[in-house]
Amino acid sequence: MMPLRRFTIDQPKTVKEAVEMLAHYGEKGRLYAGGTELLLAMKHDLLRYEHLKTVPGLDKIEVQNSSLRIGGTVTHRAIEKSSLVRERLPVMAEMERHIANARVRASGTLGGNICFAEPHSDPATLLLALGAKARVQGKTGERTLAMNEILVGAYETALAADEILTAIELPLLAKTQRAAYLKFQVHERPTLGMALVLDVDANGSAITKAR
């Protein structure tokens, strides 16, 4: 492992200012949230950046229009412990409880996890099954991307260079829906992760739809 190269941490006051900084620095800049994946890659000299930017105001968890909205910088630990998440979408809190280790859960963020697009990842599998969407903002405005649109490959997303993932929106389950996440592992990352969302009949005795 090589010594970490020198870099500057910029602290914009708004998402708009952060977007402008990303556009200005181009490939020399990167967003910084928990840093659990980014700093490790930089230490191994796999990625090189001169400027890292933190983004304020993206740390809220709330319910909006029948969806659970999780800000881009909310940590895995905060999601796991959130009474709102546990009440309205418990499968999400349960999945977060088993991510990596305590250090990663305490500092790593859901938004950072999606943006890094690590293929051995717990959240992406469940978010895909739940039909979650990502809210992103760039110089040309805001847009919404489904999980299968933003995640295009290993360590690759559809985000433009100046775009920021501001929130993940997860549809709340209906009374006739059930969801579960299960992973098999030989280390902290999942070797195989499986997510399942079922629609059942009014009696809960028959499955009418599965994904």
GROMACS elastic network, one bead per residue, 0.5 to 0.9 nm:
[ bonds ]
;  ai    aj funct       b0    kb
    1     4     6  0.87574   500
    1    43     6  0.61886   500
    1    44     6  0.51039   500
    1    45     6  0.79448   500
    2     5     6  0.84160   500
    2    42     6  0.86979   500
    2    43     6  0.56944   500
    2    44     6  0.56971   500
    2    45     6  0.66763   500
    3    42     6  0.89563   500
    3    43     6  0.60869   500
    3    44     6  0.81050   500
    3    45     6  0.85549   500
    4     7     6  0.87194   500
    4    39     6  0.81521   500
    4    42     6  0.64404   500
    4    44     6  0.79681   500
    4    45     6  0.77962   500
    5    42     6  0.75924   500
    5    43     6  0.75457   500
    5    45     6  0.83019   500
    5    48     6  0.77674   500
    5    49     6  0.83939   500
    5    50     6  0.83861   500
    6    49     6  0.86571   500
    6    50     6  0.70601   500
    7    49     6  0.66732   500
    7    51     6  0.55515   500
    7    52     6  0.71927   500
    8    49     6  0.87699   500
    8    50     6  0.60124   500
    8    52     6  0.61334   500
    8    53     6  0.84206   500
    9    32     6  0.84396   500
    9    50     6  0.85318   500
    9    51     6  0.57072   500
    9    53     6  0.56403   500
    9    54     6  0.73848   500
   10    18     6  0.88129   500
   10    21     6  0.87097   500
   10    51     6  0.66905   500
   10    52     6  0.60228   500
   10    54     6  0.66264   500
   11    18     6  0.80556   500
   11    52     6  0.85511   500
   11    53     6  0.58072   500
   11    54     6  0.53848   500
   11    55     6  0.68681   500
   11    56     6  0.81884   500
   12    15     6  0.74487   500
   12    16     6  0.85500   500
   12    17     6  0.56542   500
   12    18     6  0.54092   500
   12    21     6  0.80908   500
   12    53     6  0.71288   500
   12    54     6  0.68632   500
   12    55     6  0.63299   500
   12    56     6  0.75027   500
   13    16     6  0.84812   500
   13    17     6  0.66274   500
   13    18     6  0.76306   500
   13    55     6  0.72034   500
   13    56     6  0.63827   500
   13    57     6  0.86880   500
   14    17     6  0.52022   500
   14    18     6  0.63301   500
   14    19     6  0.87085   500
   14    55     6  0.68322   500
   14    56     6  0.63807   500
   14    57     6  0.75455   500
   15    19     6  0.61424   500
   15    20     6  0.86578   500
   15    55     6  0.62794   500
   15    56     6  0.72474   500
   15    57     6  0.80447   500
   15    58     6  0.87142   500
   15   137     6  0.79580   500
   15   138     6  0.88957   500
   15   164     6  0.78322   500
   15   166     6  0.82341   500
   16    19     6  0.51082   500
   16    20     6  0.63491   500
   16    21     6  0.87552   500
   16   137     6  0.82021   500
   16   138     6  0.78148   500
   16   139     6  0.78234   500
   17    20     6  0.50838   500
   17    21     6  0.62751   500
   17    22     6  0.87320   500
   17    55     6  0.89612   500
   18    21     6  0.50372   500
   18    22     6  0.62409   500
   18    23     6  0.86912   500
   18    31     6  0.84755   500
   18    53     6  0.70059   500
   18    54     6  0.78617   500
   18    55     6  0.65311   500
   18   162     6  0.86157   500
   18   164     6  0.82252   500
   19    22     6  0.51376   500
   19    23     6  0.63154   500
   19    24     6  0.86440   500
   19   137     6  0.76348   500
   19   138     6  0.57938   500
   19   139     6  0.63845   500
   19   162     6  0.54835   500
   19   163     6  0.63850   500
   19   164     6  0.69030   500
   20    23     6  0.51479   500
   20    24     6  0.61422   500
   20    25     6  0.87713   500
   20   138     6  0.83266   500
   20   139     6  0.70577   500
   20   162     6  0.73038   500
   21    25     6  0.61219   500
   21    26     6  0.82775   500
   21    29     6  0.79992   500
   21    53     6  0.80752   500
   21   162     6  0.81014   500
   22    25     6  0.54266   500
   22    26     6  0.57788   500
   22    27     6  0.83772   500
   22    28     6  0.86871   500
   22    29     6  0.61198   500
   22    30     6  0.69890   500
   22    31     6  0.79500   500
   22    53     6  0.81991   500
   22   161     6  0.69148   500
   22   162     6  0.50472   500
   22   163     6  0.78354   500
   22   164     6  0.89704   500
   23    26     6  0.53577   500
   23    27     6  0.89563   500
   23    29     6  0.87319   500
   23   138     6  0.88661   500
   23   139     6  0.79521   500
   23   161     6  0.68844   500
   23   163     6  0.86568   500
   24    29     6  0.84926   500
   24   162     6  0.86629   500
   25    28     6  0.53356   500
   25    29     6  0.52394   500
   25    30     6  0.85580   500
   25    50     6  0.87502   500
   25    51     6  0.76501   500
   26    29     6  0.58607   500
   26    30     6  0.83243   500
   26   161     6  0.67869   500
   26   162     6  0.77062   500
   27    30     6  0.75275   500
   27    48     6  0.88906   500
   27    49     6  0.74327   500
   27   161     6  0.78300   500
   28    48     6  0.74460   500
   28    50     6  0.53893   500
   28    51     6  0.62797   500
   28    52     6  0.86947   500
   29    48     6  0.88762   500
   29    49     6  0.55785   500
   29    50     6  0.61396   500
   29    52     6  0.57090   500
   29    53     6  0.74031   500
   30    49     6  0.68327   500
   30    50     6  0.85225   500
   30    51     6  0.65309   500
   30    52     6  0.50847   500
   30    53     6  0.62858   500
   30   161     6  0.89159   500
   31    51     6  0.85717   500
   31    52     6  0.56092   500
   31    54     6  0.61517   500
   31    55     6  0.76805   500
   31   112     6  0.86047   500
   31   164     6  0.79592   500
   32    35     6  0.59272   500
   32    38     6  0.76889   500
   32    52     6  0.56227   500
   32    53     6  0.53655   500
   32    54     6  0.51404   500
   32    55     6  0.77562   500
   32   112     6  0.79124   500
   33    36     6  0.85145   500
   33    53     6  0.82418   500
   33    54     6  0.61490   500
   33    55     6  0.76319   500
   33    72     6  0.84717   500
   33    73     6  0.60087   500
   33    74     6  0.89013   500
   33    75     6  0.89058   500
   33   107     6  0.81531   500
   33   108     6  0.72625   500
   33   109     6  0.66053   500
   33   111     6  0.81227   500
   33   112     6  0.62533   500
   34    37     6  0.81587   500
   34    38     6  0.84092   500
   34    73     6  0.77724   500
   34    75     6  0.76259   500
   34   104     6  0.82874   500
   34   106     6  0.85174   500
   34   109     6  0.57559   500
   34   112     6  0.71123   500
   35    39     6  0.53414   500
   35    40     6  0.77941   500
   35   107     6  0.75402   500
   35   108     6  0.66795   500
   35   109     6  0.85748   500
   35   112     6  0.79149   500
   36    39     6  0.61696   500
   36    40     6  0.65756   500
   36   103     6  0.88379   500
   36   104     6  0.64056   500
   36   107     6  0.70604   500
   36   108     6  0.57014   500
   36   109     6  0.86861   500
   36   112     6  0.87580   500
   37    40     6  0.53173   500
   37    41     6  0.62641   500
   37    42     6  0.87286   500
   37   108     6  0.82574   500
   37   112     6  0.83955   500
   37   113     6  0.81418   500
   37   116     6  0.74226   500
   37   118     6  0.86922   500
   38    41     6  0.52542   500
   38    42     6  0.62493   500
   38    43     6  0.87025   500
   38    47     6  0.79149   500
   38   112     6  0.88782   500
   38   116     6  0.78452   500
   39    43     6  0.60612   500
   39    44     6  0.86319   500
   39    47     6  0.87490   500
   40    43     6  0.50799   500
   40    44     6  0.64054   500
   40    45     6  0.86586   500
   40    46     6  0.87287   500
   41    44     6  0.51796   500
   41    45     6  0.62432   500
   41    46     6  0.51789   500
   41    47     6  0.57563   500
   41    48     6  0.85490   500
   42    46     6  0.57315   500
   42    48     6  0.59208   500
   42    49     6  0.78871   500
   43    46     6  0.75860   500
   43    47     6  0.82336   500
   44    47     6  0.77697   500
   45    48     6  0.64593   500
   49    52     6  0.71301   500
   55    58     6  0.71269   500
   55    73     6  0.79077   500
   56    59     6  0.76226   500
   56    73     6  0.82385   500
   57    60     6  0.75195   500
   57    71     6  0.82105   500
   57    73     6  0.83239   500
   58    70     6  0.82709   500
   58    72     6  0.54447   500
   58    73     6  0.53493   500
   58    74     6  0.70151   500
   58   166     6  0.62765   500
   58   167     6  0.72485   500
   59    70     6  0.75372   500
   59    72     6  0.66689   500
   59    73     6  0.51085   500
   59    75     6  0.80758   500
   60    69     6  0.79363   500
   60    70     6  0.61860   500
   60    71     6  0.52050   500
   60    72     6  0.85077   500
   60    73     6  0.82665   500
   60    74     6  0.67071   500
   60   167     6  0.89844   500
   61    68     6  0.73210   500
   61    69     6  0.57609   500
   61    71     6  0.62535   500
   61    74     6  0.76671   500
   61    78     6  0.89398   500
   61    79     6  0.79575   500
   61    82     6  0.81483   500
   61    84     6  0.78058   500
   61    85     6  0.80803   500
   62    67     6  0.84512   500
   62    68     6  0.59494   500
   62    69     6  0.53121   500
   62    70     6  0.67288   500
   62    71     6  0.87095   500
   62    84     6  0.75757   500
   62    85     6  0.87185   500
   63    66     6  0.66605   500
   63    67     6  0.56088   500
   63    69     6  0.58156   500
   63    70     6  0.87356   500
   63    84     6  0.83559   500
   63    88     6  0.87483   500
   63   172     6  0.89201   500
   64    67     6  0.52878   500
   64    68     6  0.63670   500
   64    69     6  0.66204   500
   64   169     6  0.87382   500
   65    68     6  0.83520   500
   65   171     6  0.89302   500
   66   170     6  0.86861   500
   66   171     6  0.63052   500
   66   172     6  0.58641   500
   66   173     6  0.88830   500
   67   169     6  0.60046   500
   67   170     6  0.52596   500
   67   172     6  0.52531   500
   67   173     6  0.89521   500
   68    84     6  0.88415   500
   68    85     6  0.77558   500
   68    88     6  0.78196   500
   68    89     6  0.78544   500
   68   168     6  0.80873   500
   68   169     6  0.56261   500
   68   170     6  0.50404   500
   68   171     6  0.63151   500
   68   172     6  0.64102   500
   69   167     6  0.64790   500
   69   168     6  0.57371   500
   69   170     6  0.64122   500
   69   171     6  0.88193   500
   70    73     6  0.83876   500
   70    74     6  0.67454   500
   70    79     6  0.82162   500
   70   110     6  0.82181   500
   70   111     6  0.86988   500
   70   166     6  0.86925   500
   70   167     6  0.54438   500
   70   168     6  0.51901   500
   70   169     6  0.64267   500
   70   170     6  0.81615   500
   71    74     6  0.55441   500
   71   110     6  0.82480   500
   71   111     6  0.74529   500
   71   165     6  0.85620   500
   71   166     6  0.59253   500
   71   168     6  0.63934   500
   71   169     6  0.87261   500
   72    75     6  0.86124   500
   72   109     6  0.71231   500
   72   110     6  0.63834   500
   72   112     6  0.71969   500
   72   135     6  0.89318   500
   72   164     6  0.85614   500
   72   165     6  0.59415   500
   72   168     6  0.67946   500
   73   108     6  0.84954   500
   73   109     6  0.54559   500
   73   110     6  0.68352   500
   73   111     6  0.59527   500
   73   112     6  0.72771   500
   73   166     6  0.79292   500
   73   167     6  0.82270   500
   74    77     6  0.83302   500
   74    78     6  0.64399   500
   74    79     6  0.70860   500
   74   108     6  0.83511   500
   74   109     6  0.54253   500
   74   110     6  0.63453   500
   74   111     6  0.74515   500
   75    78     6  0.51861   500
   75    79     6  0.64794   500
   75    80     6  0.86815   500
   75   104     6  0.89269   500
   75   105     6  0.65941   500
   75   106     6  0.63438   500
   75   107     6  0.60211   500
   75   108     6  0.54624   500
   75   110     6  0.61752   500
   75   111     6  0.85438   500
   76    79     6  0.52031   500
   76    80     6  0.61368   500
   76    81     6  0.86829   500
   76    93     6  0.86679   500
   76    96     6  0.57937   500
   76    97     6  0.78868   500
   76    99     6  0.78303   500
   76   104     6  0.79058   500
   76   106     6  0.65268   500
   76   107     6  0.75304   500
   76   108     6  0.61679   500
   76   109     6  0.55342   500
   76   110     6  0.61344   500
   77    81     6  0.61340   500
   77    82     6  0.84026   500
   77    93     6  0.89301   500
   77    96     6  0.71833   500
   77    97     6  0.74838   500
   77   102     6  0.81283   500
   77   104     6  0.85970   500
   77   106     6  0.51495   500
   77   107     6  0.78140   500
   77   108     6  0.82491   500
   77   109     6  0.85172   500
   78    81     6  0.52457   500
   78    82     6  0.58079   500
   78   105     6  0.83700   500
   78   106     6  0.77744   500
   79    82     6  0.51470   500
   79    83     6  0.86381   500
   79    84     6  0.88010   500
   79    85     6  0.65830   500
   79    86     6  0.84708   500
   79    92     6  0.77486   500
   79    93     6  0.59558   500
   79    96     6  0.68941   500
   79    97     6  0.87530   500
   79   110     6  0.86607   500
   80    83     6  0.85612   500
   80    85     6  0.75378   500
   80    86     6  0.75921   500
   80    90     6  0.89396   500
   80    92     6  0.75389   500
   80    94     6  0.67294   500
   80    95     6  0.79434   500
   80    96     6  0.53475   500
   80    97     6  0.56333   500
   80   105     6  0.87138   500
   81    84     6  0.88149   500
   81    85     6  0.79008   500
   81    86     6  0.75290   500
   81    93     6  0.71058   500
   81    97     6  0.85596   500
   82    85     6  0.52731   500
   82    86     6  0.62112   500
   82    87     6  0.85958   500
   82    93     6  0.76253   500
   83    86     6  0.50230   500
   83    87     6  0.60339   500
   83    88     6  0.85019   500
   84    87     6  0.52106   500
   84    88     6  0.59656   500
   84    89     6  0.79160   500
   84    90     6  0.88850   500
   85    88     6  0.52681   500
   85    89     6  0.51437   500
   85    90     6  0.59589   500
   85    91     6  0.86136   500
   85    92     6  0.70059   500
   85    93     6  0.61646   500
   86    89     6  0.57651   500
   86    91     6  0.77934   500
   86    92     6  0.76826   500
   86    93     6  0.57779   500
   86    94     6  0.81200   500
   87    90     6  0.60185   500
   88   172     6  0.68179   500
   88   173     6  0.80472   500
   89    92     6  0.57790   500
   89    93     6  0.71838   500
   89   170     6  0.87875   500
   89   171     6  0.89911   500
   89   172     6  0.64999   500
   89   173     6  0.71810   500
   90    93     6  0.51691   500
   90    94     6  0.61760   500
   90    95     6  0.86227   500
   91    94     6  0.50576   500
   91    95     6  0.61229   500
   91    96     6  0.86427   500
   91   126     6  0.87443   500
   91   179     6  0.64630   500
   91   180     6  0.59993   500
   91   181     6  0.70250   500
   92    95     6  0.51991   500
   92    96     6  0.62648   500
   92    97     6  0.87271   500
   92   123     6  0.83864   500
   92   126     6  0.78259   500
   92   127     6  0.87136   500
   92   180     6  0.88510   500
   92   181     6  0.85495   500
   93    96     6  0.51604   500
   93    97     6  0.62969   500
   94    97     6  0.51648   500
   94    98     6  0.70709   500
   94   180     6  0.89422   500
   94   181     6  0.81979   500
   95    98     6  0.56665   500
   95    99     6  0.69297   500
   95   122     6  0.73064   500
   95   123     6  0.73849   500
   95   126     6  0.81054   500
   95   180     6  0.85943   500
   95   181     6  0.64396   500
   95   182     6  0.80659   500
   96    99     6  0.53489   500
   96   105     6  0.77163   500
   96   122     6  0.80018   500
   96   123     6  0.75647   500
   97   100     6  0.88156   500
   97   105     6  0.80220   500
   98   101     6  0.76282   500
   98   105     6  0.88658   500
   98   122     6  0.85364   500
   98   188     6  0.88107   500
   99   102     6  0.82709   500
   99   104     6  0.77340   500
   99   105     6  0.66194   500
   99   121     6  0.84520   500
   99   122     6  0.66658   500
   99   123     6  0.84480   500
   99   188     6  0.74242   500
   99   189     6  0.75705   500
   99   190     6  0.87361   500
  100   103     6  0.82922   500
  100   104     6  0.63018   500
  100   105     6  0.70895   500
  100   122     6  0.89109   500
  100   187     6  0.84589   500
  100   189     6  0.60105   500
  100   190     6  0.86419   500
  101   104     6  0.54719   500
  101   105     6  0.62346   500
  101   106     6  0.86558   500
  101   188     6  0.69905   500
  102   105     6  0.51143   500
  102   106     6  0.60370   500
  102   107     6  0.87756   500
  103   106     6  0.51874   500
  103   107     6  0.64344   500
  103   108     6  0.80449   500
  104   107     6  0.54373   500
  104   108     6  0.51081   500
  104   109     6  0.85789   500
  105   108     6  0.54621   500
  105   109     6  0.76523   500
  106   109     6  0.84075   500
  108   111     6  0.88036   500
  108   112     6  0.70559   500
  108   113     6  0.73865   500
  109   112     6  0.51588   500
  109   113     6  0.61482   500
  109   114     6  0.87793   500
  110   113     6  0.51044   500
  110   114     6  0.64232   500
  110   115     6  0.87302   500
  110   123     6  0.74715   500
  110   168     6  0.82545   500
  111   114     6  0.52755   500
  111   115     6  0.61602   500
  111   116     6  0.85895   500
  111   134     6  0.88930   500
  111   165     6  0.64540   500
  111   166     6  0.76419   500
  111   167     6  0.71409   500
  111   168     6  0.74114   500
  112   115     6  0.50642   500
  112   116     6  0.59784   500
  112   117     6  0.84783   500
  112   165     6  0.85110   500
  113   116     6  0.53728   500
  113   117     6  0.63455   500
  113   118     6  0.71278   500
  113   121     6  0.76730   500
  113   123     6  0.76699   500
  113   124     6  0.82728   500
  114   117     6  0.51194   500
  114   118     6  0.76516   500
  114   121     6  0.86419   500
  114   123     6  0.77304   500
  114   124     6  0.67226   500
  114   147     6  0.89201   500
  114   150     6  0.84937   500
  114   151     6  0.76412   500
  114   157     6  0.83597   500
  114   165     6  0.88061   500
  115   118     6  0.84292   500
  115   150     6  0.84911   500
  115   151     6  0.81999   500
  115   155     6  0.80163   500
  115   156     6  0.79421   500
  115   157     6  0.66127   500
  115   159     6  0.81180   500
  115   165     6  0.75781   500
  116   154     6  0.87473   500
  116   155     6  0.56442   500
  116   156     6  0.73036   500
  116   157     6  0.79055   500
  117   120     6  0.86628   500
  117   121     6  0.77800   500
  117   124     6  0.82802   500
  117   151     6  0.66815   500
  117   152     6  0.85932   500
  117   153     6  0.74026   500
  117   154     6  0.59321   500
  117   156     6  0.59303   500
  117   157     6  0.67553   500
  118   121     6  0.57577   500
  118   153     6  0.89778   500
  118   154     6  0.60855   500
  118   155     6  0.53819   500
  118   156     6  0.84903   500
  119   122     6  0.89457   500
  119   124     6  0.86859   500
  119   153     6  0.79188   500
  119   154     6  0.53254   500
  119   155     6  0.70417   500
  120   189     6  0.58509   500
  120   190     6  0.57612   500
  120   191     6  0.69037   500
  120   192     6  0.80242   500
  120   193     6  0.84426   500
  121   124     6  0.62787   500
  121   125     6  0.74348   500
  121   189     6  0.66868   500
  121   190     6  0.65996   500
  121   193     6  0.80535   500
  122   125     6  0.60242   500
  122   126     6  0.70970   500
  122   181     6  0.88315   500
  122   183     6  0.79416   500
  122   189     6  0.77269   500
  122   190     6  0.67090   500
  122   193     6  0.65761   500
  122   194     6  0.88829   500
  123   126     6  0.54612   500
  123   127     6  0.60133   500
  123   128     6  0.85728   500
  124   127     6  0.50526   500
  124   128     6  0.60391   500
  124   129     6  0.86806   500
  124   147     6  0.75576   500
  124   151     6  0.85075   500
  125   128     6  0.53377   500
  125   129     6  0.65201   500
  125   130     6  0.88349   500
  125   181     6  0.84244   500
  125   193     6  0.67477   500
  125   194     6  0.67454   500
  125   195     6  0.61182   500
  126   129     6  0.51684   500
  126   130     6  0.61511   500
  126   131     6  0.86481   500
  126   132     6  0.87027   500
  126   179     6  0.89959   500
  126   180     6  0.82464   500
  126   181     6  0.65720   500
  126   193     6  0.85695   500
  126   194     6  0.75743   500
  126   195     6  0.51508   500
  126   196     6  0.77155   500
  126   197     6  0.89546   500
  127   130     6  0.50957   500
  127   131     6  0.61751   500
  127   132     6  0.51815   500
  127   133     6  0.80883   500
  127   147     6  0.69242   500
  127   168     6  0.89833   500
  127   170     6  0.74554   500
  127   195     6  0.85712   500
  128   131     6  0.52839   500
  128   132     6  0.62013   500
  128   133     6  0.86407   500
  128   146     6  0.81364   500
  128   147     6  0.56359   500
  128   148     6  0.68068   500
  128   195     6  0.83634   500
  129   132     6  0.77784   500
  129   179     6  0.87036   500
  129   195     6  0.61170   500
  129   196     6  0.63299   500
  129   197     6  0.62716   500
  129   211     6  0.62677   500
  130   170     6  0.67699   500
  130   171     6  0.69371   500
  130   172     6  0.86122   500
  130   173     6  0.84219   500
  130   179     6  0.80766   500
  130   195     6  0.85016   500
  130   196     6  0.82647   500
  130   197     6  0.66882   500
  130   211     6  0.86155   500
  131   146     6  0.72068   500
  131   147     6  0.72799   500
  131   169     6  0.89004   500
  131   170     6  0.68108   500
  131   171     6  0.69222   500
  132   145     6  0.88976   500
  132   146     6  0.63845   500
  132   147     6  0.62321   500
  132   168     6  0.67969   500
  132   169     6  0.55445   500
  132   171     6  0.64956   500
  133   144     6  0.65351   500
  133   145     6  0.55205   500
  133   147     6  0.56939   500
  133   148     6  0.89799   500
  133   150     6  0.87587   500
  133   167     6  0.84810   500
  133   168     6  0.57810   500
  133   169     6  0.52049   500
  133   170     6  0.65988   500
  133   171     6  0.87423   500
  134   143     6  0.84062   500
  134   144     6  0.56388   500
  134   145     6  0.51389   500
  134   146     6  0.62078   500
  134   147     6  0.67943   500
  134   150     6  0.75540   500
  134   165     6  0.66946   500
  134   166     6  0.76579   500
  134   167     6  0.59462   500
  134   169     6  0.62693   500
  134   170     6  0.89353   500
  135   142     6  0.71840   500
  135   143     6  0.60684   500
  135   145     6  0.65694   500
  135   146     6  0.89914   500
  135   164     6  0.84315   500
  135   165     6  0.58564   500
  135   166     6  0.56259   500
  135   167     6  0.51664   500
  135   168     6  0.61962   500
  135   169     6  0.74721   500
  136   141     6  0.84955   500
  136   142     6  0.56755   500
  136   143     6  0.55834   500
  136   144     6  0.62767   500
  136   145     6  0.77003   500
  136   159     6  0.79755   500
  136   163     6  0.62437   500
  136   164     6  0.53058   500
  136   166     6  0.54361   500
  136   167     6  0.72191   500
  137   140     6  0.78494   500
  137   141     6  0.56627   500
  137   143     6  0.65274   500
  137   144     6  0.88768   500
  137   162     6  0.82124   500
  137   163     6  0.52566   500
  137   164     6  0.52450   500
  137   165     6  0.65813   500
  137   166     6  0.68201   500
  138   141     6  0.53110   500
  138   142     6  0.63388   500
  138   143     6  0.85578   500
  138   160     6  0.77191   500
  138   161     6  0.85145   500
  138   162     6  0.54073   500
  138   164     6  0.63554   500
  139   142     6  0.84080   500
  139   162     6  0.66443   500
  139   163     6  0.73280   500
  142   163     6  0.88060   500
  145   148     6  0.80285   500
  145   149     6  0.57823   500
  145   150     6  0.58822   500
  145   158     6  0.88422   500
  146   149     6  0.51402   500
  146   150     6  0.63806   500
  146   151     6  0.86698   500
  147   150     6  0.53025   500
  147   151     6  0.60144   500
  148   151     6  0.54723   500
  148   152     6  0.69905   500
  149   152     6  0.64951   500
  149   157     6  0.81374   500
  149   158     6  0.68558   500
  150   156     6  0.86052   500
  150   157     6  0.52265   500
  150   159     6  0.67530   500
  151   154     6  0.80829   500
  151   155     6  0.84732   500
  151   156     6  0.65653   500
  151   158     6  0.65220   500
  151   159     6  0.89758   500
  152   155     6  0.84650   500
  152   156     6  0.57997   500
  152   157     6  0.52408   500
  152   158     6  0.64137   500
  153   157     6  0.67797   500
  154   157     6  0.83165   500
  156   159     6  0.86722   500
  157   160     6  0.85206   500
  159   162     6  0.79276   500
  159   163     6  0.58713   500
  159   164     6  0.76534   500
  159   165     6  0.81995   500
  160   163     6  0.52371   500
  160   164     6  0.84876   500
  161   164     6  0.86238   500
  165   168     6  0.79254   500
  171   174     6  0.89144   500
  173   176     6  0.78231   500
  173   177     6  0.57315   500
  173   178     6  0.72602   500
  173   179     6  0.81553   500
  174   177     6  0.52563   500
  174   178     6  0.82627   500
  174   199     6  0.85078   500
  175   178     6  0.81318   500
  175   202     6  0.86914   500
  176   198     6  0.82354   500
  176   199     6  0.57241   500
  176   200     6  0.52851   500
  176   201     6  0.64447   500
  176   202     6  0.64773   500
  176   203     6  0.87116   500
  176   204     6  0.71485   500
  177   197     6  0.69524   500
  177   198     6  0.54069   500
  177   200     6  0.60450   500
  177   201     6  0.88607   500
  177   204     6  0.89870   500
  178   196     6  0.80944   500
  178   197     6  0.56923   500
  178   198     6  0.50898   500
  178   199     6  0.65780   500
  178   200     6  0.77210   500
  179   195     6  0.74475   500
  179   196     6  0.54990   500
  179   198     6  0.62354   500
  180   194     6  0.82795   500
  180   195     6  0.57624   500
  180   196     6  0.53504   500
  180   197     6  0.66933   500
  180   198     6  0.89256   500
  181   193     6  0.73874   500
  181   194     6  0.57183   500
  181   196     6  0.64565   500
  181   197     6  0.89940   500
  182   192     6  0.84853   500
  182   193     6  0.59163   500
  182   194     6  0.52597   500
  182   195     6  0.64356   500
  182   196     6  0.87518   500
  183   190     6  0.58639   500
  183   191     6  0.73248   500
  183   192     6  0.55723   500
  183   194     6  0.60077   500
  183   195     6  0.85673   500
  184   189     6  0.89708   500
  184   190     6  0.58548   500
  184   191     6  0.56531   500
  184   192     6  0.51898   500
  184   193     6  0.63976   500
  184   194     6  0.86506   500
  185   188     6  0.68841   500
  185   189     6  0.64897   500
  185   192     6  0.67378   500
  185   193     6  0.85255   500
  186   189     6  0.77614   500
  186   190     6  0.75619   500
  186   191     6  0.67768   500
  187   190     6  0.72646   500
  187   191     6  0.79865   500
  188   191     6  0.89777   500
  189   192     6  0.88403   500
  190   193     6  0.58869   500
  195   211     6  0.82806   500
  196   210     6  0.71555   500
  196   211     6  0.58555   500
  197   209     6  0.83691   500
  197   210     6  0.58438   500
  197   211     6  0.54186   500
  198   207     6  0.66441   500
  198   208     6  0.75834   500
  198   209     6  0.57805   500
  198   211     6  0.66064   500
  199   204     6  0.88497   500
  199   206     6  0.85988   500
  199   207     6  0.58258   500
  199   208     6  0.54392   500
  199   210     6  0.62882   500
  199   211     6  0.89452   500
  200   203     6  0.77188   500
  200   204     6  0.53360   500
  200   205     6  0.69406   500
  200   206     6  0.54992   500
  200   208     6  0.52496   500
  200   209     6  0.70344   500
  200   210     6  0.88759   500
  201   204     6  0.51712   500
  201   205     6  0.64980   500
  201   206     6  0.56319   500
  201   207     6  0.64562   500
  201   208     6  0.64157   500
  202   205     6  0.78763   500
  202   206     6  0.86301   500
  203   206     6  0.76131   500
  204   207     6  0.76658   500
  207   210     6  0.72680   500
